[in-house]
């Protein structure tokens, strides 16, 4: 079988880890068995400037005529401050070169904020996303189309494909929940936002595990990933007199992330309302965990098909009550874990994602 060659085209690299690059690598691995070979390349505007980067892109497009180029969109991948207007010049160069253009929208909504600069940035991002959709042959959104505020009703080139966990998880779950019978039970937190937002997340984590520990007994809390180390002192101070065994680690290799999640009993996800584009939350689902999270405008199937217990945003008591119930009720915990394993198999595994991509790329 001849392989169909595809380009995954990225903007600047995110540090210390680039989730979009990892997404492309896992997708490439899953599509290989379906007859597609994905080559990753970048538009090096950050290193060389836009003029040189676009000239190099134009030369590259000579070899891409009639080939699919999957252009990966986040606002900050194409602009240091989130004004990604030059992204449209990339789309234009690809079309001029005869490539078949697909845009994968990892950012599906413009950024928030009430300052004048925020309003201008939001307008710029909406313009770019709408124009990109107009000129793309296909557009992949990582949340259901009907929850996207600006999309409207009729876009035949738009399709929904959720993200998967950027982890080496080869089965519907990395470990069965029956293998996790430990005392005390473990709560995993994968990633904490930096700055003031992270401090608010820490407060939510502390409130929830303190509530559960005070009413249900000792708890193990394992926080790891981006931002966790920076919050360690704050977490230890707040939990000093609470029956919580705390372990904090920074960014871990993917195999160790799987191990950390698989040895926990529940994931607490407080970075944002849960949705099918939140890879760190889907990591918990991929490892067969119940997930406790806030609901929001993007919280819709298939993420709600997993073992997710939803709390109301801004209501920290809901979060603690949900955590206590999951930790205290083994049957409920196992039923949630089973839902996560099934959702992983049907929707969030890379095999399921690759099947969706193969369908639209073969049209």
DOBADREN-870502 format. One record per residue (C-alpha): x, y negated, z; residue in one letter. Coordinates in Angstrom, 2 decimals. Example, Ala and Ser with C-alpha at 12.3 -4.5 7.8 and 13.67 -1.06 7.14 Angstrom:
BEGIN
12.30 / 4.50 / 7.80 / A .
13.67 / 1.06 / 7.14 / S .
% end
This chain:
BEGIN
0.00 / 0.00 / 0.00 / X .
1.41 / -3.38 / -1.01 / X .
1.56 / -5.85 / 1.82 / X .
-0.16 / -9.20 / 1.46 / X .
2.33 / -11.85 / 2.60 / X .
1.02 / -14.68 / 4.77 / X .
2.67 / -17.74 / 6.26 / X .
1.85 / -18.84 / 9.82 / X .
2.83 / -22.52 / 9.86 / X .
3.47 / -24.20 / 13.22 / X .
4.37 / -27.69 / 14.41 / X .
6.81 / -28.51 / 17.16 / X .
7.66 / -25.90 / 19.77 / X .
6.12 / -26.10 / 23.24 / X .
8.45 / -25.59 / 26.21 / X .
9.21 / -23.53 / 28.26 / X .
6.84 / -21.10 / 26.52 / X .
4.95 / -21.57 / 23.29 / X .
1.60 / -19.81 / 23.50 / X .
0.75 / -20.55 / 19.85 / X .
3.96 / -18.95 / 18.61 / X .
3.32 / -15.92 / 20.81 / X .
-0.24 / -15.76 / 19.44 / X .
1.14 / -15.65 / 15.90 / X .
3.65 / -12.93 / 16.76 / X .
1.05 / -10.69 / 18.38 / X .
-1.33 / -11.31 / 15.48 / X .
1.43 / -10.42 / 13.01 / X .
2.04 / -7.15 / 14.79 / X .
-1.64 / -6.23 / 14.77 / X .
-2.15 / -7.19 / 11.11 / X .
0.84 / -5.19 / 9.92 / X .
-1.15 / -1.95 / 10.10 / X .
-3.87 / -3.56 / 8.00 / X .
-1.61 / -4.44 / 5.07 / X .
-0.65 / -8.01 / 5.97 / X .
2.87 / -9.31 / 6.62 / X .
2.99 / -12.62 / 8.50 / X .
6.07 / -14.83 / 8.36 / X .
6.37 / -17.57 / 11.01 / X .
7.82 / -20.92 / 10.02 / X .
7.72 / -24.46 / 11.39 / X .
7.46 / -28.00 / 10.10 / X .
10.52 / -29.44 / 11.92 / X .
9.25 / -33.03 / 12.19 / X .
10.46 / -33.38 / 15.78 / X .
14.05 / -32.48 / 14.91 / X .
14.40 / -34.03 / 11.42 / X .
11.71 / -36.69 / 11.18 / X .
8.56 / -36.58 / 9.13 / X .
10.04 / -37.67 / 5.78 / X .
12.64 / -34.89 / 5.69 / X .
10.22 / -32.32 / 7.14 / X .
7.56 / -33.02 / 4.50 / X .
10.16 / -32.90 / 1.72 / X .
11.30 / -29.50 / 2.98 / X .
7.68 / -28.35 / 3.22 / X .
7.03 / -29.39 / -0.37 / X .
9.98 / -27.29 / -1.55 / X .
8.71 / -24.33 / 0.44 / X .
5.24 / -24.50 / -1.07 / X .
6.66 / -23.58 / -4.47 / X .
6.85 / -20.01 / -3.22 / X .
3.47 / -20.12 / -1.50 / X .
1.16 / -20.58 / -4.48 / X .
-1.95 / -18.42 / -4.09 / X .
-0.71 / -17.18 / -0.70 / X .
-2.51 / -17.74 / 2.57 / X .
-0.91 / -20.29 / 4.87 / X .
-2.43 / -20.21 / 8.37 / X .
-1.80 / -23.68 / 9.77 / X .
-1.85 / -23.71 / 13.58 / X .
-3.52 / -26.83 / 15.02 / X .
-3.07 / -28.38 / 18.42 / X .
-2.86 / -32.15 / 18.69 / X .
0.49 / -32.12 / 20.51 / X .
2.09 / -29.75 / 18.01 / X .
1.81 / -32.49 / 15.39 / X .
2.30 / -35.62 / 17.49 / X .
4.16 / -36.38 / 20.71 / X .
1.25 / -38.39 / 22.10 / X .
-1.69 / -36.58 / 20.58 / X .
-2.26 / -38.72 / 17.46 / X .
-1.92 / -35.93 / 14.87 / X .
-2.73 / -37.92 / 11.73 / X .
0.29 / -36.58 / 9.79 / X .
-1.24 / -33.13 / 10.11 / X .
-3.44 / -34.09 / 7.17 / X .
-0.34 / -34.77 / 5.07 / X .
0.75 / -31.20 / 5.77 / X .
-2.65 / -29.95 / 4.58 / X .
-2.32 / -32.11 / 1.47 / X .
1.16 / -30.78 / 0.63 / X .
-0.06 / -27.21 / 0.96 / X .
-3.03 / -27.82 / -1.32 / X .
-0.88 / -29.61 / -3.89 / X .
1.43 / -26.60 / -3.91 / X .
-1.46 / -24.24 / -4.63 / X .
-1.50 / -22.46 / -1.27 / X .
-4.69 / -21.05 / 0.19 / X .
-5.07 / -23.05 / 3.39 / X .
-6.43 / -21.65 / 6.63 / X .
-6.48 / -23.79 / 9.78 / X .
-6.54 / -22.10 / 13.19 / X .
-7.99 / -24.56 / 15.71 / X .
-6.42 / -23.81 / 19.08 / X .
-7.63 / -27.25 / 20.19 / X .
-11.34 / -27.29 / 19.40 / X .
-12.30 / -30.57 / 21.07 / X .
-10.59 / -33.97 / 21.28 / X .
-8.91 / -35.02 / 24.50 / X .
-10.91 / -36.73 / 27.23 / X .
-10.20 / -39.90 / 29.22 / X .
-11.85 / -43.30 / 29.61 / X .
-9.02 / -45.70 / 28.81 / X .
-8.94 / -47.63 / 25.55 / X .
-5.97 / -45.56 / 24.37 / X .
-7.91 / -42.39 / 25.16 / X .
-10.84 / -43.53 / 23.05 / X .
-8.53 / -44.35 / 20.12 / X .
-6.75 / -41.01 / 20.47 / X .
-10.08 / -39.16 / 20.60 / X .
-11.24 / -40.89 / 17.42 / X .
-7.99 / -40.00 / 15.66 / X .
-8.22 / -36.36 / 16.69 / X .
-11.83 / -36.06 / 15.56 / X .
-10.93 / -37.58 / 12.20 / X .
-8.08 / -35.09 / 11.74 / X .
-10.14 / -32.06 / 12.77 / X .
-13.05 / -33.00 / 10.52 / X .
-10.90 / -33.80 / 7.48 / X .
-8.87 / -30.64 / 8.00 / X .
-12.05 / -28.58 / 8.05 / X .
-13.23 / -30.23 / 4.84 / X .
-10.08 / -29.35 / 2.92 / X .
-9.33 / -25.90 / 4.36 / X .
-10.33 / -22.73 / 2.55 / X .
-11.04 / -21.12 / 5.90 / X .
-11.12 / -22.54 / 9.43 / X .
-10.76 / -20.29 / 12.48 / X .
-12.11 / -21.61 / 15.77 / X .
-11.23 / -19.92 / 19.04 / X .
-14.63 / -20.61 / 20.65 / X .
-18.13 / -19.89 / 19.28 / X .
-19.09 / -22.43 / 16.62 / X .
-22.32 / -23.45 / 18.31 / X .
-20.54 / -24.82 / 21.41 / X .
-18.26 / -27.20 / 19.46 / X .
-19.61 / -30.72 / 19.92 / X .
-18.53 / -32.23 / 16.58 / X .
-18.92 / -29.30 / 14.20 / X .
-22.54 / -29.55 / 13.10 / X .
-24.58 / -26.78 / 11.55 / X .
-23.35 / -26.00 / 8.03 / X .
-19.71 / -25.06 / 7.52 / X .
-19.48 / -21.86 / 5.46 / X .
-15.68 / -21.83 / 5.70 / X .
-15.70 / -21.86 / 9.53 / X .
-15.52 / -18.69 / 11.60 / X .
-15.02 / -17.78 / 15.26 / X .
-12.24 / -15.46 / 16.44 / X .
-11.29 / -15.46 / 20.13 / X .
-7.67 / -15.45 / 21.25 / X .
-6.04 / -12.41 / 22.78 / X .
-3.66 / -12.07 / 25.68 / X .
-0.05 / -12.76 / 24.69 / X .
1.00 / -9.63 / 26.53 / X .
2.16 / -6.10 / 25.64 / X .
-1.12 / -4.48 / 26.59 / X .
-1.61 / -1.42 / 24.40 / X .
-4.77 / -0.09 / 26.04 / X .
-8.05 / -1.75 / 27.08 / X .
-6.53 / -2.31 / 30.50 / X .
-2.98 / -2.16 / 31.78 / X .
-4.07 / -0.14 / 34.81 / X .
-7.27 / 1.29 / 36.20 / X .
-8.69 / -0.49 / 39.18 / X .
-8.71 / 2.81 / 41.09 / X .
-4.90 / 2.65 / 41.04 / X .
-4.92 / -0.70 / 42.84 / X .
-6.23 / 0.39 / 46.21 / X .
-3.99 / -1.67 / 48.47 / X .
-4.46 / -3.42 / 51.74 / X .
-4.74 / -6.34 / 51.75 / X .
-6.34 / -6.75 / 48.34 / X .
-4.56 / -8.98 / 45.83 / X .
-5.61 / -12.22 / 44.14 / X .
-3.69 / -13.31 / 41.02 / X .
-3.32 / -16.92 / 39.82 / X .
-1.65 / -17.14 / 36.40 / X .
-0.46 / -20.69 / 35.76 / X .
-1.06 / -24.02 / 37.49 / X .
-1.21 / -27.37 / 35.72 / X .
1.48 / -29.92 / 36.49 / X .
0.95 / -33.28 / 38.22 / X .
-2.21 / -34.56 / 39.89 / X .
-4.37 / -31.99 / 38.12 / X .
-2.21 / -29.22 / 39.55 / X .
-2.61 / -30.57 / 43.07 / X .
-6.37 / -30.41 / 42.66 / X .
-6.07 / -26.83 / 41.41 / X .
-3.95 / -25.95 / 44.45 / X .
-6.65 / -27.35 / 46.74 / X .
-9.28 / -25.17 / 45.03 / X .
-7.08 / -22.09 / 45.33 / X .
-6.41 / -22.78 / 49.02 / X .
-10.09 / -23.36 / 49.78 / X .
-11.17 / -20.17 / 48.02 / X .
-8.60 / -17.79 / 49.53 / X .
-8.97 / -19.38 / 52.97 / X .
-12.73 / -18.86 / 52.84 / X .
-12.32 / -15.23 / 51.79 / X .
-9.56 / -14.48 / 54.33 / X .
-11.50 / -16.03 / 57.23 / X .
-14.58 / -13.90 / 56.54 / X .
-13.23 / -10.76 / 54.90 / X .
-9.76 / -10.23 / 56.30 / X .
-6.19 / -10.72 / 55.03 / X .
-5.57 / -11.46 / 51.34 / X .
-2.49 / -11.22 / 49.11 / X .
-2.10 / -14.25 / 46.82 / X .
0.32 / -13.97 / 43.91 / X .
0.75 / -17.22 / 41.95 / X .
3.04 / -17.15 / 38.92 / X .
3.54 / -18.71 / 35.51 / X .
3.93 / -22.31 / 34.41 / X .
3.61 / -24.82 / 37.23 / X .
3.46 / -22.25 / 40.04 / X .
6.96 / -22.89 / 41.42 / X .
6.30 / -26.63 / 41.51 / X .
3.27 / -26.03 / 43.74 / X .
4.87 / -23.48 / 46.06 / X .
5.65 / -25.88 / 48.94 / X .
2.13 / -27.28 / 48.83 / X .
0.56 / -23.81 / 48.85 / X .
2.75 / -22.58 / 51.72 / X .
2.00 / -25.63 / 53.83 / X .
-1.76 / -25.38 / 53.28 / X .
-1.85 / -21.61 / 53.94 / X .
0.54 / -21.62 / 56.89 / X .
-2.10 / -20.67 / 59.47 / X .
-4.30 / -18.58 / 57.17 / X .
-4.26 / -14.76 / 56.87 / X .
-2.83 / -14.93 / 53.38 / X .
0.33 / -13.18 / 52.22 / X .
1.74 / -15.58 / 49.61 / X .
4.09 / -14.76 / 46.74 / X .
5.07 / -17.42 / 44.19 / X .
7.06 / -16.93 / 40.99 / X .
7.69 / -19.07 / 37.93 / X .
7.50 / -18.12 / 34.27 / X .
7.84 / -14.33 / 33.97 / X .
8.65 / -12.06 / 31.02 / X .
5.50 / -10.66 / 29.44 / X .
6.06 / -7.17 / 30.85 / X .
6.29 / -8.59 / 34.37 / X .
3.09 / -10.59 / 33.84 / X .
1.32 / -7.33 / 32.99 / X .
2.77 / -5.74 / 36.11 / X .
1.74 / -8.69 / 38.31 / X .
-1.82 / -8.66 / 37.00 / X .
-2.16 / -4.89 / 37.05 / X .
-1.14 / -4.76 / 40.71 / X .
-3.80 / -7.33 / 41.66 / X .
-7.50 / -6.76 / 42.28 / X .
-9.00 / -10.00 / 41.00 / X .
-7.93 / -13.08 / 39.06 / X .
-8.76 / -16.59 / 40.23 / X .
-8.83 / -18.94 / 37.22 / X .
-9.21 / -22.62 / 38.14 / X .
-7.23 / -24.46 / 35.45 / X .
-10.33 / -25.23 / 33.38 / X .
-13.79 / -23.81 / 32.71 / X .
-13.32 / -20.35 / 31.24 / X .
-13.72 / -19.80 / 27.51 / X .
-12.55 / -17.53 / 24.71 / X .
-9.56 / -19.79 / 23.97 / X .
-8.07 / -19.60 / 27.49 / X .
-5.30 / -17.09 / 26.99 / X .
-4.24 / -16.99 / 30.64 / X .
-7.78 / -16.05 / 31.69 / X .
-8.02 / -13.45 / 28.94 / X .
-4.76 / -11.98 / 30.27 / X .
-6.69 / -10.97 / 33.39 / X .
-9.43 / -9.41 / 31.28 / X .
-6.83 / -7.55 / 29.22 / X .
-5.44 / -6.02 / 32.41 / X .
-8.91 / -4.92 / 33.53 / X .
-9.44 / -7.47 / 36.29 / X .
-12.57 / -9.18 / 37.52 / X .
-12.13 / -12.90 / 36.88 / X .
-13.59 / -15.68 / 39.03 / X .
-13.78 / -18.96 / 37.15 / X .
-15.70 / -22.17 / 36.60 / X .
-18.33 / -22.39 / 33.88 / X .
-18.34 / -25.13 / 31.27 / X .
-19.60 / -26.11 / 27.83 / X .
-17.42 / -23.47 / 26.12 / X .
-18.43 / -20.65 / 28.48 / X .
-20.36 / -18.34 / 26.18 / X .
-20.23 / -14.79 / 24.83 / X .
-18.00 / -12.88 / 24.39 / X .
-16.16 / -14.25 / 27.44 / X .
-19.29 / -13.81 / 29.55 / X .
-19.46 / -10.16 / 28.46 / X .
-16.32 / -9.51 / 30.51 / X .
-16.29 / -9.03 / 34.28 / X .
-16.46 / -12.75 / 34.96 / X .
-18.08 / -14.29 / 38.06 / X .
-18.91 / -17.92 / 37.38 / X .
-18.84 / -20.79 / 39.86 / X .
-20.20 / -24.30 / 39.37 / X .
-17.51 / -26.89 / 38.61 / X .
-16.86 / -29.13 / 41.58 / X .
-18.38 / -26.67 / 44.05 / X .
-15.41 / -25.12 / 45.86 / X .
-17.72 / -23.22 / 48.20 / X .
-19.07 / -21.26 / 45.20 / X .
-15.52 / -20.21 / 44.35 / X .
-14.80 / -18.94 / 47.86 / X .
-18.12 / -17.12 / 48.12 / X .
-17.53 / -15.43 / 44.77 / X .
-14.03 / -14.36 / 45.80 / X .
-15.28 / -12.99 / 49.11 / X .
-17.99 / -10.95 / 47.40 / X .
-15.59 / -9.43 / 44.88 / X .
-12.99 / -8.56 / 47.51 / X .
-15.57 / -7.18 / 49.96 / X .
-17.62 / -5.00 / 47.61 / X .
-15.58 / -2.21 / 45.99 / X .
-18.45 / -1.03 / 43.77 / X .
-19.11 / -4.54 / 42.49 / X .
-15.39 / -5.05 / 41.90 / X .
-15.14 / -1.84 / 39.90 / X .
-18.22 / -2.68 / 37.80 / X .
-16.64 / -6.03 / 36.91 / X .
-13.34 / -4.33 / 36.08 / X .
-15.18 / -1.91 / 33.76 / X .
-16.85 / -4.86 / 32.00 / X .
-13.46 / -6.49 / 31.49 / X .
-12.01 / -3.30 / 30.03 / X .
-14.91 / -2.99 / 27.58 / X .
-14.76 / -6.67 / 26.58 / X .
-11.03 / -6.29 / 25.98 / X .
-11.64 / -3.30 / 23.72 / X .
-14.44 / -4.92 / 21.71 / X .
-13.41 / -8.57 / 21.49 / X .
-10.02 / -9.56 / 22.92 / X .
-7.64 / -6.76 / 21.92 / X .
-5.27 / -7.66 / 19.11 / X .
-6.68 / -4.80 / 17.09 / X .
-10.19 / -6.32 / 17.30 / X .
-8.80 / -9.77 / 16.46 / X .
-6.78 / -8.43 / 13.52 / X .
-9.88 / -6.71 / 12.15 / X .
-11.68 / -10.08 / 12.06 / X .
-8.74 / -11.77 / 10.35 / X .
-8.42 / -8.97 / 7.79 / X .
-12.07 / -9.42 / 6.87 / X .
-11.81 / -13.15 / 6.17 / X .
-8.38 / -13.00 / 4.51 / X .
-9.58 / -10.30 / 2.10 / X .
-12.63 / -12.16 / 0.87 / X .
% end
